[in-house]
Amino acid sequence: MTNDIMVLLQPRLNLKVSQRQILTPGLVQMVSVLALNKLELKDMITAEMVENPVLEELEESVPMIDDVNRKEEERDRLAAASTEEAPATAEEKKDPFEEIDFGSFFKDYLDPGYRSPSEMEEIERPSFENFLSKPTNLTDHLTWQLGALSVCKEVREAAELIIGNLNEDGYLIATDDELMGVAPPASPEADATVVENVVKEAAALGLGSAKLEDGINDGINTDKAALSSSEWIGANLVSSPTNGNVLAAATAPAPTSEPVKTVAPQKIYKPNFNLEDLHEALEVVRQMDPPGVGCRDLRECLLAQLRFHQQQLDSGKHDAAKNGNGNGTGDSTAQVLADAIAVVDQHLRGLQGRQYKEIGKAINRPIEAVQQALEYIRTLDPRPGLRYNNVQPRLIEPDVAFVKHGDEWLVIMNEEDLPQLRLNPAYKRLMTRDTNDKDTRNYVKERYKSAIQLIKNIEQRKQTITKVCFSIVARQQDFLEHGIDQLKPMMIKEVAEEIGVHPSTVSRAVASKYAHTPQGVFELRYFFSESVQGPEGGGTSLLILKRRVKKLIEDEDPSRPLTDEQITRILQQQGIQVTRRTVAKYREDMNIPSTHQRRVKK
């Protein structure tokens, strides 16, 4: 029995016949090239030209190598002929005495006596490094202010730790235990949830800088004028915001996945300050500019800004009274500030629910005073850190343009600034020369194959994108002529079947690419959306459905807002079969509050 087991465990060689689909390097490159936009393709071509000597850029202003060699030979031949025919005449020699700069000679080597201060002083020109600008972020701004304060060493260390753990909005999400090293830092998902809740609370109050994109205005609107067929306006760069760097400098190391067996909390790192120093440092950071920085929630942030405004108002009133210029305007502003502080401190949740009447009774103020306090609160900044954490715009250059020429729509590829490739003929001659060794010929042959494959893939990319764009134009002519309300539903699968490719090919062809249209600059994916069920819904895009829901909510009576069920019935009467849950989902996607939160009680 043991021998049988040993026989089974012995290594053996087996032959197996199988069929597998493997992508060749050329197909892999074709797939990757198709997914690149214009700027990425330009960088890729530049990198390939550096690596592959067979590839060279063909420019109209730069002549070919053969033309250059031919002109050089002709110039050398003419120069040699002119030298033989022309008599050898001696050039006129210049007088060396005339080449001497006597002014500099007497000034540098002789003492002329008295010199003016302008001649004596040495002008120090500024270094070119001083002209290089570096944007100041929130961390730099707060660190600069901390350096001007006189605090003890422990408080300074704790303040630096707090500043390093502020997020891009200026909030301190880390707890005291995390800062003291008693507890491990929270996961990025938990921090993101806290930030999302702050943004939603601010949006419920109507604070402008906290409103997120509702998913409707995905197009980047530029000049609405139609393009002529003889010009290309792809040079208009459109900025699109991108995600900024989160300024959270974690001091403690990342927690391990192994569970902690000890019951008592174990310190991850040992700070040089205690909890009192940490609290003092937190108050120091909260006194810095911008007001509201270093807070842990929206309530603390708004209260810090209101109290700062109150201090500024009191200081202004004191100066005005000292100069004898007091008036009653400051008293009314002070009352509005006092009401706003009372509302934010105790009734922020009710304010988000628009319970103005109940808040007025609680603070013993009329409902008009509560509304004035709300208007003042809406002037505050719920994300004060973004003032210094300016995100650099991401430049977008359209890859295609949809141009109407007469009654026909054209698709024009933006190939401006793209290197036009060609094969270097000098390397082609190396393959045919018998004097070169085999390794040289093989190397040039492989480089030639790679260059030809790249040129074919770039041309294939152009043809695929053009076919997809022609299909988009044919289906979305009403949108191009009349605007976003005429956008029709269109699926990637339908376009793929029309042009005879796989849906993944269409998905790569429209990825990260933008089109310049008479309605503005839009991402190519913007034109693809599902249709809504129903007799009329079959030709209605989900994007248009969201716009209808938003329009109904905007036109509603604030004292009697529409419920999700009422909006559903209105849409069903228009022939669009949707459910209440679908309407609620779209409303939440657009960050529109619920019916209870939208109701304004009179």
C-alpha positions in Angstrom: 0.0 0.0 0.0 2.8 2.3 0.9 4.6 1.6 -2.4 1.4 2.4 -4.4 1.2 5.8 -2.6 4.9 6.5 -3.4 4.3 5.7 -7.0 1.4 8.2 -7.2 3.6 10.9 -5.6 6.3 10.5 -8.1 6.7 13.5 -10.6 5.6 12.7 -14.1 5.6 14.5 -17.5 2.2 14.7 -19.2 1.2 16.2 -22.5 -2.1 18.1 -22.7 -3.8 19.7 -25.7 -5.9 22.8 -25.0 -7.1 25.9 -26.7 -6.8 29.3 -25.0 -7.4 32.8 -26.2 -4.3 34.9 -25.6 -3.9 38.5 -26.5 -0.8 39.2 -28.6 1.3 42.2 -27.6 -0.1 44.1 -30.6 -3.7 43.5 -29.4 -2.8 44.6 -25.9 -1.3 47.8 -27.2 -4.3 48.4 -29.4 -6.6 48.1 -26.4 -4.5 50.4 -24.3 -4.2 53.0 -27.0 -7.9 53.0 -27.6 -8.6 53.9 -24.0 -6.2 57.0 -24.0 -7.4 60.5 -24.5 -5.5 63.0 -26.6 -3.2 64.3 -23.9 -2.4 60.8 -22.7 -1.8 59.6 -26.3 0.6 62.5 -26.9 2.7 61.5 -23.9 2.7 57.8 -25.0 3.8 58.7 -28.5 6.6 60.9 -27.1 7.8 58.0 -24.8 7.7 55.5 -27.7 9.8 57.9 -29.9 12.4 58.0 -27.2 12.6 54.2 -26.9 12.2 53.3 -30.5 14.8 54.9 -32.8 12.9 53.9 -36.0 10.1 56.2 -35.1 10.5 59.9 -35.9 8.2 62.9 -35.9 7.1 64.2 -39.3 6.5 67.9 -39.2 5.8 70.3 -42.1 8.3 72.8 -40.8 11.0 70.2 -40.4 12.4 68.6 -43.7 13.1 65.0 -44.1 16.5 63.5 -43.5 16.9 62.7 -47.2 16.1 66.3 -48.2 18.6 67.6 -45.5 21.4 65.3 -46.8 20.7 66.3 -50.4 20.8 70.0 -49.6 24.0 69.7 -47.6 25.7 67.9 -50.4 24.6 70.5 -52.9 25.8 73.3 -50.6 29.2 71.6 -50.1 29.5 71.1 -53.9 28.7 74.8 -54.6 31.1 75.9 -51.9 33.9 73.8 -53.3 33.3 75.2 -56.8 33.3 78.8 -55.7 36.5 78.3 -53.8 38.3 77.0 -56.9 37.0 79.7 -59.2 37.3 82.7 -56.9 40.8 84.3 -56.7 42.5 84.0 -53.4 42.1 87.6 -52.1 43.4 88.5 -48.7 40.7 89.8 -46.4 41.0 93.3 -45.1 42.4 93.1 -41.6 40.8 95.3 -39.0 43.0 97.6 -36.9 43.4 95.9 -33.4 43.6 99.4 -31.9 39.9 100.0 -32.9 38.7 96.9 -31.0 39.9 98.1 -27.6 37.1 99.4 -25.3 38.9 102.3 -23.7 35.9 103.2 -21.5 36.0 99.8 -19.7 39.8 99.8 -19.7 40.1 103.1 -17.8 37.2 102.2 -15.5 38.5 98.8 -14.4 42.3 99.3 -14.4 42.8 102.9 -13.6 41.7 105.1 -10.7 39.6 107.9 -12.2 39.2 109.5 -8.8 35.7 110.1 -7.5 32.9 107.7 -8.5 29.2 108.1 -8.1 27.3 105.8 -5.7 25.5 104.2 -8.7 28.9 103.2 -10.1 30.2 101.9 -6.9 27.2 99.8 -5.7 26.9 96.2 -7.0 23.4 95.4 -8.2 22.2 92.1 -6.8 19.7 90.6 -9.2 17.1 88.3 -7.6 17.4 84.6 -8.1 15.2 82.9 -10.6 14.0 80.6 -7.8 12.2 83.5 -6.3 9.9 83.7 -9.3 8.7 80.1 -8.8 5.3 80.2 -7.1 4.2 77.5 -4.7 0.5 77.5 -3.7 0.0 77.8 0.1 -2.2 75.1 1.6 -4.0 75.1 4.9 -1.2 73.3 6.7 1.4 75.9 5.6 -0.9 78.8 6.6 -1.6 77.4 10.1 2.0 76.4 10.7 3.1 80.0 9.8 0.6 81.4 12.4 1.8 78.9 15.0 5.4 80.0 14.5 4.4 83.6 15.4 2.8 82.5 18.8 4.6 82.1 22.1 3.6 78.7 23.5 5.4 76.0 25.5 7.1 73.1 23.8 4.4 70.6 24.6 1.5 72.7 23.4 3.4 73.5 20.2 4.0 69.8 19.5 0.3 69.0 20.1 -0.7 71.9 17.8 1.5 70.6 15.1 -0.1 67.2 15.5 -3.6 68.7 15.2 -2.7 70.8 12.2 -1.2 67.7 10.5 -4.5 65.7 11.1 -6.9 68.3 9.7 -8.7 67.2 6.6 -9.0 69.3 3.5 -12.1 71.0 4.8 -10.4 72.1 8.0 -12.1 69.6 10.3 -10.4 67.6 13.0 -11.9 64.1 12.6 -9.4 62.3 14.8 -10.5 61.8 18.4 -8.5 62.7 21.5 -7.6 59.0 22.1 -6.2 58.8 18.5 -4.1 61.9 18.9 -2.8 60.7 22.3 -1.9 57.4 20.7 -4.2 55.4 23.0 -6.5 54.2 20.1 -5.5 53.3 16.6 -6.5 55.7 13.8 -9.8 55.2 12.2 -10.2 53.8 8.8 -10.4 56.1 5.7 -13.9 54.9 5.1 -15.0 56.0 8.6 -13.4 59.4 8.0 -15.1 59.7 4.7 -18.5 59.0 6.3 -18.0 61.8 8.8 -17.1 64.2 6.0 -20.1 63.1 4.0 -22.4 63.7 7.0 -21.1 67.2 7.5 -21.6 68.0 3.8 -25.2 66.7 3.9 -26.0 68.7 7.1 -24.6 71.9 5.5 -26.6 71.2 2.3 -29.8 70.9 4.3 -29.2 74.4 5.7 -28.7 75.8 2.2 -25.1 76.6 2.6 -23.8 77.3 -0.9 -20.2 75.9 -0.7 -21.5 72.6 0.7 -23.8 71.7 -2.2 -22.6 68.8 -4.2 -23.1 68.1 -7.9 -26.6 66.7 -8.5 -25.5 64.5 -11.4 -27.4 66.6 -13.9 -24.9 69.2 -15.0 -22.2 66.7 -16.1 -21.5 68.6 -19.2 -18.9 71.3 -19.1 -20.6 74.3 -20.8 -18.5 76.5 -22.8 -19.2 78.9 -25.7 -22.7 78.1 -27.1 -22.0 79.4 -30.6 -21.9 76.8 -33.3 -18.6 75.8 -34.9 -17.9 76.4 -38.5 -16.6 73.6 -40.5 -13.4 75.3 -41.4 -12.2 76.0 -37.8 -11.5 73.9 -34.8 -12.1 75.3 -31.3 -10.5 72.5 -29.5 -7.9 74.8 -28.1 -10.4 76.0 -25.5 -9.3 74.3 -22.4 -11.9 73.6 -19.8 -11.1 73.3 -16.2 -12.6 70.5 -14.2 -12.1 70.1 -10.6 -10.4 67.0 -9.3 -9.9 65.6 -5.9 -7.5 67.5 -3.7 -4.9 66.1 -1.4 -6.2 65.3 2.1 -4.0 66.9 4.6 -4.1 64.2 7.2 -0.6 63.4 8.4 -1.0 60.3 10.5 1.6 60.3 13.3 0.7 56.9 14.6 1.6 53.8 12.5 -1.0 51.8 10.8 -2.8 49.3 13.0 -2.0 45.6 12.5 -4.7 43.1 11.6 -3.9 41.0 14.6 -6.5 41.4 17.5 -5.2 43.0 20.7 -5.5 40.4 23.5 -4.9 42.8 26.4 -8.0 44.5 27.8 -6.2 47.7 28.8 -5.6 50.1 26.0 -2.1 49.8 24.6 -0.3 53.0 23.5 0.7 53.0 19.8 3.2 55.8 20.3 4.2 58.0 23.2 3.6 61.7 22.8 5.5 64.3 24.8 2.4 66.1 26.0 -0.6 65.3 28.1 -4.4 65.7 27.5 -4.5 69.2 29.0 -1.8 70.3 26.6 -3.8 68.8 23.7 -6.9 70.7 24.7 -4.9 73.9 25.1 -3.4 73.3 21.6 -6.8 72.7 20.1 -8.0 76.1 21.4 -4.9 77.7 20.0 -5.6 76.2 16.6 -9.3 77.2 16.7 -8.2 80.9 17.3 -6.3 80.9 14.0 -7.4 82.0 10.6 -9.6 80.9 9.0 -12.4 81.0 11.6 -14.0 77.6 12.2 -10.9 75.6 11.5 -10.0 72.7 13.9 -13.7 71.9 14.7 -15.1 68.4 14.9 -18.6 68.9 13.5 -20.7 71.5 11.6 -22.2 72.9 14.8 -18.8 73.8 16.3 -17.6 75.2 13.0 -20.6 77.5 12.6 -20.5 78.6 16.2 -16.8 79.5 16.0 -17.5 81.7 13.0 -20.5 83.4 14.6 -18.5 84.1 17.8 -15.7 85.5 15.7 -18.1 87.8 13.9 -19.5 88.8 17.3 -16.1 89.7 18.6 -15.4 91.8 15.4 -18.7 93.6 15.9 -18.0 94.3 19.5 -14.6 95.6 18.7 -16.0 97.8 15.9 -18.7 99.2 18.2 -16.1 100.0 20.9 -14.0 101.9 18.3 -17.0 103.7 17.0 -18.2 104.7 20.5 -14.7 106.0 21.3 -14.8 108.2 18.1 -18.4 109.3 18.8 -19.8 107.6 15.6 -22.2 105.1 17.2 -25.4 104.2 15.4 -28.2 101.7 15.6 -27.1 99.5 12.8 -24.7 97.5 15.0 -27.5 96.8 17.5 -29.7 95.1 14.9 -26.7 93.1 13.6 -25.8 92.1 17.2 -29.3 90.8 17.7 -29.2 88.8 14.6 -25.9 87.3 15.7 -27.2 86.5 19.1 -30.3 84.8 17.5 -28.0 82.8 15.1 -25.8 81.6 17.9 -28.8 80.5 19.9 -30.3 78.6 17.0 -27.0 76.9 16.0 -26.1 76.0 19.5 -29.4 74.4 20.5 -31.6 73.9 17.5 -29.5 73.1 14.5 -31.4 69.9 13.8 -34.7 71.7 13.9 -33.3 74.3 11.6 -32.4 71.6 9.1 -36.0 70.4 9.3 -37.3 74.0 8.8 -39.1 74.0 12.1 -39.0 77.8 12.3 -42.1 78.2 14.4 -40.9 75.7 17.1 -37.5 77.3 17.2 -39.0 80.7 17.7 -41.0 79.6 20.6 -37.9 77.9 22.2 -35.7 81.0 22.0 -38.6 83.3 22.6 -38.2 85.1 19.3 -40.6 85.7 16.4 -40.4 83.6 13.3 -39.1 86.5 11.3 -36.1 86.7 13.6 -35.4 83.0 13.1 -35.5 83.5 9.3 -33.1 86.4 9.6 -30.8 84.3 11.6 -31.0 81.6 9.0 -30.1 84.0 6.3 -27.0 85.1 8.3 -26.0 81.5 8.9 -26.2 80.8 5.1 -23.4 83.4 4.7 -21.0 81.3 6.7 -18.5 78.8 5.3 -19.2 75.2 6.3 -15.8 74.1 4.8 -13.3 76.8 5.8 -10.2 74.8 4.9 -11.0 74.8 1.2 -10.2 78.5 1.2 -6.5 77.6 1.3 -6.6 74.0 -0.1 -7.3 75.2 -3.6 -7.4 72.2 -6.0 -5.5 72.7 -9.2 -7.8 72.5 -12.1 -7.5 69.5 -14.4 -7.1 70.7 -18.0 -9.4 69.0 -20.5 -8.9 69.2 -24.2 -11.7 67.9 -26.4 -10.8 64.9 -28.5 -13.5 65.4 -31.1 -15.8 68.2 -32.3 -19.4 67.8 -33.6 -19.7 70.5 -36.3 -22.8 71.2 -38.4 -22.0 72.0 -42.0 -25.2 72.9 -43.8 -27.7 70.1 -43.1 -25.0 67.6 -42.3 -23.2 66.9 -39.0 -19.5 66.3 -39.1 -17.1 64.6 -36.7 -13.7 66.2 -36.6 -10.9 64.6 -34.7 -8.6 67.0 -32.8 -5.1 66.0 -33.9 -3.5 69.3 -33.2 -0.2 69.0 -31.4 -0.2 65.3 -31.9 3.1 64.0 -33.3 2.8 62.7 -36.9 4.9 59.5 -37.0 6.9 58.1 -39.8 9.6 55.4 -40.3 13.2 56.5 -40.5 14.5 55.3 -43.9 18.0 55.3 -42.7 17.3 52.3 -40.4 15.5 50.5 -43.3 18.8 50.5 -45.2 20.5 48.8 -42.3 18.4 45.7 -42.8 19.4 45.3 -46.4 23.1 45.9 -46.0 25.2 42.7 -45.9 27.9 44.5 -44.0 25.8 44.6 -40.8 25.9 41.7 -38.5 22.9 39.5 -37.8 22.1 41.0 -34.3 21.9 44.5 -35.8 19.6 43.4 -38.5 17.4 41.5 -36.0 17.2 44.5 -33.7 16.2 46.9 -36.4 13.7 44.4 -37.7 12.0 44.1 -34.3 12.0 47.9 -33.9 10.4 48.2 -37.3 7.7 45.8 -36.4 6.9 47.6 -33.2 6.8 51.0 -35.0 4.5 49.7 -37.7 2.2 48.2 -35.1 2.0 51.4 -33.2 1.1 53.5 -36.2 -1.6 50.9 -37.1 -3.0 51.0 -33.6 -3.2 54.8 -33.6 -5.0 54.8 -36.9 -7.3 52.1 -35.7 -8.1 54.2 -32.6 -9.0 57.1 -34.8 -11.3 55.0 -36.9 -13.1 53.4 -33.9 -13.6 56.8 -32.1 -14.9 58.3 -35.4 -17.4 55.5 -35.9 -18.7 55.8 -32.3 -19.0 59.5 -32.6 -20.9 59.3 -35.9 -23.3 56.9 -34.2 -23.8 59.3 -31.3 -24.4 62.2 -33.6 -27.0 60.3 -35.6 -28.9 59.5 -32.4 -28.5 62.8 -30.6 -29.1 65.4 -33.3 -32.0 66.9 -31.3 -29.8 67.4 -28.3 -27.0 69.0 -30.4 -29.5 71.5 -32.0 -32.0 72.2 -29.1 -30.3 71.4 -25.8 -30.2 69.0 -22.9 -33.9 68.5 -22.7 -33.8 66.6 -26.0 -31.3 64.0 -24.9 -32.4 60.6 -25.8 -31.6 57.3 -24.1 -28.8 55.4 -25.7 -27.0 52.2 -24.6 -23.4 51.2 -25.3 -24.6 47.8 -26.5 -26.7 49.5 -29.2 -23.8 51.5 -30.6 -21.6 48.4 -30.4 -24.0 46.4 -32.5 -24.4 49.2 -35.0 -20.7 49.6 -35.7 -19.9 45.9 -35.3 -17.6 45.8 -32.3 -17.7 44.5 -28.8 -19.4 46.7 -26.1 -16.1 46.8 -24.2 -14.5 48.4 -27.3 -17.1 51.2 -27.3 -16.6 51.6 -23.5 -12.9 52.1 -24.0 -13.5 54.4 -27.0 -15.5 56.9 -24.9 -13.5 56.6 -21.7 -12.0 59.9 -20.5 -12.7 61.6 -23.8 -14.6 64.8 -24.4 -16.5 66.3 -27.4 -16.9 69.9 -28.3 -20.5 70.5 -29.3 -22.7 73.6 -29.9 -24.1 73.0 -26.5 -20.8 73.0 -24.7 -18.1 70.4 -23.9 -19.4 67.1 -22.7 -17.8 63.8 -21.9 -18.7 61.1 -24.4 -20.1 58.9 -21.6 -22.6 61.7 -21.0 -24.5 60.7 -24.1 -25.2 57.2 -22.8 -28.1 56.7 -20.4 -30.8 54.2 -19.8 -34.4 54.7 -20.8 -37.4 54.9 -18.5 -40.2 52.4 -18.7 -43.7 53.4 -20.0 -45.3 54.6 -23.2 -43.5 57.9 -23.1 -40.7 56.7 -21.0 -39.3 54.6 -23.7 -37.9 57.7 -25.3 -37.0 59.4 -22.0 -33.5 59.3 -20.6 -32.9 58.9 -16.9 -31.1 62.2 -16.9 -34.3 63.9 -18.2 -36.3 62.1 -15.6 -34.1 63.6 -12.9 -34.5 67.0 -14.4 -38.3 66.6 -14.3 -38.2 65.5 -10.6 -36.0 68.5 -9.8 -38.3 70.9 -11.8 -41.4 69.6 -9.9 -39.7 70.2 -6.6 -38.5 73.6 -7.5 -42.1 74.7 -8.6 -43.8 73.3 -5.5 -45.4 75.3 -2.7 -42.9 75.6 0.1 -45.7 75.3 2.7 -47.1 72.2 1.1 -44.2 70.4 -0.6 -44.8 67.4 -2.8 -44.2 64.0 -1.4 -42.4 61.2 -3.3 -45.8 59.5 -3.8 -47.3 62.6 -5.4 -44.3 63.1 -7.7 -44.6 59.4 -8.7 -48.3 59.9 -9.6 -47.5 63.1 -11.6 -44.9 61.2 -13.6 -47.2 58.3 -14.2 -49.8 60.6 -15.6 -47.2 61.8 -18.0 -46.7 58.2 -19.2 -43.5 57.5 -17.2 -43.9 54.3 -15.1 -41.7 54.7 -12.0 -42.1 53.7 -8.4 -42.0 55.8 -5.3 -38.7 54.2 -4.3 -37.1 55.1 -7.6 -38.2 58.8 -7.2 -36.8 58.8 -3.7 -33.5 57.4 -4.9 -33.2 60.0 -7.6 -34.1 62.8 -5.1 -31.3 61.6 -2.8 -28.9 61.4 -5.7 -29.5 65.1 -6.4 -29.1 65.9 -2.6 -32.7 67.2 -2.4 -34.1 67.1 1.2 -37.1 65.1 2.1 -40.7 66.5 2.2 -40.5 67.1 5.9 -37.2 69.0 5.6 -38.5 71.1 2.6 -41.6 72.2 4.3 -41.6 75.9 5.5 -44.1 76.5 8.2 -45.9 79.8 8.2 
